Amino acid sequence: MREEHKHALESFLATKAEAREVRLIDARLLSGGAIQENWLLTAAVSGGPHDGVLECVLRSDAASGVSVSHGRAQEFALLKEAFRAGVTVPEPLWLGDSSVLGRAFFVMRKARGTAAGHRIVKDLGLGGDREALTERLGEELARLHAIRPPVEALSFLPVPALSPALRGVKEFQSFLAGHHTAFPALEWGIRWLERHAPRTPELVLTHRDFRTGNYMLDEAGLTAVLDWEFAAWSDPLEDIGWFCARCWRFGQFDKEAGGIGSREALARGYARVSGRQLDWASVRYWEVFAHARWAVIAVQQGERHVSGREPSLELALTAHVVPELELELLSMTGGRNA
């Protein structure tokens, strides 16, 4: 972090923390962050309610991003609503603007543990008992889905005129119609989604990227649900389908809930908080939807590299998952019931 930004941030933190002085001991850019940057801050706070050593994370816009993701002020508002609803998220502390660092950002309390999906599914020393962890994640989703429109603080979220399923289908079709390469298998899957789109009787707040890799664990259990930049009013089963989709199990295909546990455990946790039983036949539609959506995103990510706008090995490799996703779409939709 540049020296002028460090001083500006110290001044900002001192004002927000009602402190006499704040001195940054350390500021480290965390790994990942293709869409946003995350900085781990360790600050010595003198005076005020946060007196002592404060460990927090600053989340800011990255040099590049995706147009469909929320801005930092919007993500901060989402984090506050989720925190208020009892979802296990990092405590949102303070919202900043571009006058401090040259780009929008917010500060949240640091959460312990790791979010690396490939490690979580294999390291059984993380998260405690896996079926209990899976139940806990079901409970987290149920608390989130208790938030329903209208919510004044979330007025920036559009209420879909179409059903959430058809809204997504139209977005997929619009992108592929203007893309320079045809993807017949993906288009087949999207047409299946259009023909089988369910009605959503009640909209709820959905995370829309709730999966292994976007929550943090330590040795004891869940410490935080992360990355709220795609949240929207949608069908609650969209989150369930995304979490259970085969493409997000990190190779642990027998553990159908996020590569970590059973569907039954997820359903128990969800029902305990929501009072509603999950209908797995209905969830199946949203698992198909998850594979199509991830395939479209992967094509978009690859295009960022191929076009020369953002040369990146990570983005280039992301595009290579598309054939596997297309094969799964054909497998899920190509039978006699398609």
C-alpha positions in Angstrom: 0.0 0.0 0.0 1.4 3.4 -1.0 2.5 5.7 1.8 -0.1 8.4 1.0 -2.9 5.8 1.0 -1.6 4.5 4.4 -1.8 7.9 6.0 -5.2 8.7 4.5 -6.5 5.3 5.8 -5.1 5.9 9.3 -7.0 9.2 9.4 -10.2 7.6 8.1 -10.0 4.8 10.7 -9.3 7.2 13.5 -12.4 9.2 12.7 -14.6 6.2 12.3 -13.3 4.4 15.4 -13.6 7.6 17.5 -9.9 7.2 18.4 -7.2 9.7 19.2 -4.9 8.0 16.8 -4.7 4.9 14.6 -1.4 3.5 13.4 -1.3 0.8 10.8 1.1 -1.9 11.9 0.6 -4.1 8.8 -1.4 -4.0 5.5 -1.2 -7.1 3.4 -3.0 -7.8 0.1 -4.7 -11.2 0.5 -4.6 -13.8 -2.3 -7.5 -14.2 -4.8 -9.6 -11.1 -5.7 -10.2 -11.3 -9.4 -13.2 -9.0 -8.9 -12.3 -7.3 -5.6 -9.2 -6.7 -3.5 -9.0 -7.7 0.1 -6.4 -6.2 2.4 -5.7 -7.6 5.8 -5.1 -4.6 8.2 -3.6 -4.7 11.7 -4.0 -1.4 13.4 -3.0 0.0 16.8 -6.0 2.1 18.0 -5.5 4.6 20.8 -8.6 5.6 22.6 -12.3 5.1 21.8 -14.4 1.9 21.9 -11.9 0.0 19.7 -8.8 0.8 21.8 -6.1 -1.8 21.4 -5.1 -3.9 18.4 -7.8 -4.1 15.7 -7.6 -6.7 13.0 -9.9 -6.1 10.1 -10.2 -6.5 6.3 -10.5 -3.7 3.8 -12.5 -4.7 0.7 -12.1 -2.5 -2.3 -12.7 -2.5 -6.0 -10.0 -4.3 -7.9 -8.4 -2.8 -11.0 -11.0 -4.8 -13.0 -14.4 -6.3 -12.1 -17.5 -7.6 -13.6 -20.5 -5.3 -14.4 -23.1 -7.5 -12.7 -21.4 -7.4 -9.3 -22.5 -4.9 -6.7 -20.4 -1.9 -5.8 -18.8 -1.7 -2.3 -21.5 0.5 -0.8 -24.1 -2.0 -1.9 -22.2 -4.9 -0.7 -21.7 -3.2 2.7 -25.5 -2.7 2.9 -26.1 -6.4 2.1 -23.5 -7.4 4.8 -25.3 -5.2 7.4 -28.7 -6.7 6.6 -27.3 -10.3 6.8 -25.5 -9.5 10.0 -28.7 -8.1 11.5 -30.6 -11.2 10.4 -28.2 -13.4 12.4 -26.2 -14.8 9.4 -22.6 -15.5 10.3 -20.8 -12.8 8.4 -17.8 -10.6 9.2 -19.0 -7.7 11.3 -19.4 -4.7 8.9 -17.6 -1.8 10.5 -17.2 1.3 8.2 -17.9 2.4 4.6 -15.4 4.5 2.8 -15.4 6.3 -0.5 -13.0 7.2 -3.3 -11.8 10.4 -1.5 -9.7 8.2 0.8 -8.0 5.7 -1.4 -9.1 6.6 -4.9 -11.7 3.9 -5.1 -14.7 2.7 -3.0 -14.1 0.4 -0.1 -15.5 -0.8 3.2 -13.9 -2.2 6.4 -15.1 -5.4 8.2 -13.8 -7.3 11.1 -11.4 -10.1 10.3 -12.8 -13.6 10.5 -10.6 -16.6 11.4 -9.8 -19.6 9.3 -9.6 -20.4 5.6 -12.0 -20.3 2.6 -10.0 -22.3 0.1 -12.5 -24.8 -1.3 -10.0 -27.4 -2.4 -8.5 -27.5 1.1 -11.9 -27.5 2.9 -13.2 -30.6 1.2 -10.1 -32.6 2.0 -8.9 -31.4 5.4 -11.3 -33.0 7.9 -9.5 -31.1 10.6 -11.4 -28.0 9.5 -15.0 -27.3 10.4 -15.6 -30.0 13.0 -18.1 -32.8 12.3 -19.0 -32.5 8.6 -22.7 -33.4 8.9 -23.1 -30.9 11.7 -21.3 -28.3 9.6 -23.6 -29.0 6.6 -26.7 -28.6 8.9 -25.2 -25.3 10.1 -24.9 -24.1 6.5 -28.5 -25.0 6.0 -29.4 -22.9 9.0 -27.4 -19.9 7.6 -29.3 -20.1 4.3 -32.6 -20.2 6.1 -31.8 -17.1 8.1 -30.8 -15.3 5.0 -34.0 -16.3 3.2 -36.1 -14.9 6.0 -35.2 -11.4 4.5 -37.9 -10.5 2.1 -38.7 -7.3 0.1 -39.2 -4.5 0.6 -36.2 -3.6 2.6 -35.4 0.1 2.5 -31.6 -0.3 2.8 -31.7 -2.7 -0.1 -33.7 -0.6 -2.4 -30.9 -0.8 -5.0 -31.9 -4.5 -5.7 -34.4 -4.7 -8.5 -37.5 -6.8 -8.0 -37.6 -9.0 -11.1 -40.5 -8.4 -13.5 -39.9 -12.0 -14.9 -39.6 -15.0 -12.7 -36.0 -15.3 -11.3 -35.5 -18.4 -13.5 -36.6 -16.7 -16.7 -34.6 -13.5 -15.8 -31.5 -15.7 -15.7 -32.4 -17.5 -18.9 -32.8 -14.2 -20.8 -29.5 -12.9 -19.5 -27.7 -16.1 -20.7 -29.4 -15.9 -24.1 -28.6 -12.3 -24.5 -24.9 -12.9 -23.8 -24.6 -15.9 -26.1 -26.5 -14.2 -28.9 -23.9 -11.5 -29.1 -20.9 -13.7 -28.5 -18.5 -14.6 -31.4 -18.5 -18.3 -30.7 -21.4 -20.8 -30.6 -21.9 -23.2 -27.7 -24.6 -25.6 -28.9 -24.6 -27.8 -25.8 -24.8 -24.8 -23.5 -27.6 -23.4 -25.6 -29.4 -26.7 -25.3 -29.2 -26.5 -21.5 -30.5 -23.0 -21.5 -33.4 -23.9 -23.7 -34.2 -26.7 -21.3 -34.2 -24.1 -18.5 -36.5 -21.9 -20.4 -39.0 -24.7 -21.1 -39.0 -25.9 -17.5 -38.8 -22.6 -15.6 -40.6 -22.8 -12.3 -42.8 -20.2 -10.7 -41.4 -18.5 -7.6 -44.2 -17.9 -5.2 -42.2 -15.6 -2.9 -39.0 -13.7 -3.4 -36.3 -13.8 -0.7 -32.8 -12.4 -0.4 -30.4 -14.9 -1.9 -26.6 -14.9 -1.8 -26.3 -16.3 -5.4 -22.7 -17.6 -4.8 -23.2 -19.6 -1.6 -20.8 -22.4 -2.1 -17.7 -24.1 -0.7 -15.0 -21.5 -1.2 -17.1 -18.6 -0.2 -17.3 -19.4 3.6 -14.6 -19.6 6.1 -13.8 -22.4 8.6 -11.5 -22.9 11.4 -10.9 -26.1 13.4 -14.2 -25.6 15.4 -16.6 -24.7 12.6 -18.0 -21.9 10.5 -16.6 -18.4 11.1 -18.0 -16.4 8.2 -20.0 -16.4 5.0 -18.2 -14.2 2.4 -18.6 -12.5 -1.0 -22.0 -10.9 -1.2 -21.5 -9.0 -4.5 -24.0 -11.1 -6.5 -26.9 -11.1 -3.9 -30.4 -10.5 -5.3 -34.1 -11.0 -4.7 -34.6 -14.5 -6.1 -36.0 -18.0 -5.5 -34.6 -19.5 -2.3 -33.9 -22.7 -4.1 -31.4 -20.9 -6.4 -29.0 -20.9 -3.4 -29.7 -24.5 -2.5 -29.1 -25.6 -6.1 -25.9 -23.6 -6.4 -24.5 -25.1 -3.2 -25.4 -28.7 -4.2 -24.4 -28.4 -7.9 -21.8 -31.0 -8.9 -19.5 -28.4 -10.3 -19.0 -26.9 -6.8 -18.1 -30.1 -5.0 -14.3 -29.9 -5.7 -14.1 -33.5 -6.7 -15.9 -34.9 -3.7 -18.9 -35.9 -5.8 -20.4 -38.3 -3.3 -20.9 -35.5 -0.8 -23.7 -33.8 -2.6 -24.0 -30.8 -0.4 -21.0 -28.6 -1.3 -18.5 -31.5 -1.3 -18.7 -31.6 2.5 -21.9 -33.4 3.5 -25.3 -34.9 2.7 -28.3 -33.3 1.3 -30.3 -34.7 4.2 -28.1 -32.7 6.7 -28.5 -29.5 4.7 -32.3 -30.0 4.6 -32.4 -30.7 8.4 -30.6 -27.4 9.2 -32.7 -25.5 6.7 -36.0 -26.9 8.1 -35.0 -26.3 11.7 -34.8 -22.5 11.2 -37.3 -21.9 8.3 -39.9 -24.5 9.2 -39.9 -25.5 5.5 -38.9 -28.9 4.0 -36.7 -28.8 0.8 -38.2 -30.3 -2.3 -35.3 -32.0 -4.0 -37.2 -32.5 -7.2 -37.6 -28.7 -7.4 -34.0 -28.1 -6.4 -32.8 -30.2 -9.4 -33.9 -27.4 -11.8 -31.7 -25.0 -9.9 -28.7 -27.4 -10.1 -29.1 -27.4 -13.9 -29.3 -23.6 -13.7 -26.1 -23.5 -11.7 -24.2 -25.4 -14.3 -25.5 -23.1 -17.1 -24.8 -20.0 -15.1 -21.2 -21.0 -14.2 -20.6 -22.0 -17.8 -21.6 -18.5 -19.0 -19.5 -16.9 -16.4 -16.5 -19.0 -17.4 -16.9 -18.0 -21.0 -17.0 -14.4 -19.9 -14.0 -14.8 -17.7 -12.0 -16.4 -20.6 -13.0 -13.6 -22.9 -11.5 -11.1 -20.5 -8.2 -12.8 -21.2 -8.5 -13.7 -24.9 -9.6 -10.2 -25.8 -6.4 -8.8 -24.4 -8.3 -6.5 -21.9 -6.9 -8.4 -18.9 -4.2 -11.0 -19.6 -4.5 -13.6 -16.8 -3.6 -17.2 -16.5 -6.4 -17.7 -14.0 -9.0 -16.2 -16.3 -7.6 -18.3 -19.3 -7.8 -21.5 -17.3 -11.4 -20.7 -16.1 -12.6 -21.0 -19.6 -11.4 -24.6 -19.8 -14.2 -25.8 -17.4 -16.9 -25.0 -20.0 -16.8 -28.4 -21.8 -17.1 -30.2 -18.5 -20.1 -28.1 -17.6 -21.7 -28.6 -21.0 -21.3 -32.4 -20.5 -23.0 -32.2 -17.2 -25.8 -30.1 -18.7 -26.4 -32.7 -21.4 -26.3 -35.5 -18.7 -28.9 -33.7 -16.6 -31.2 -32.6 -19.4 -30.8 -35.1 -22.2 -33.1 -37.9 -21.0 -36.6 -38.7 -21.9 -38.0 -36.0 -19.5 -36.1 -33.2 -21.2 
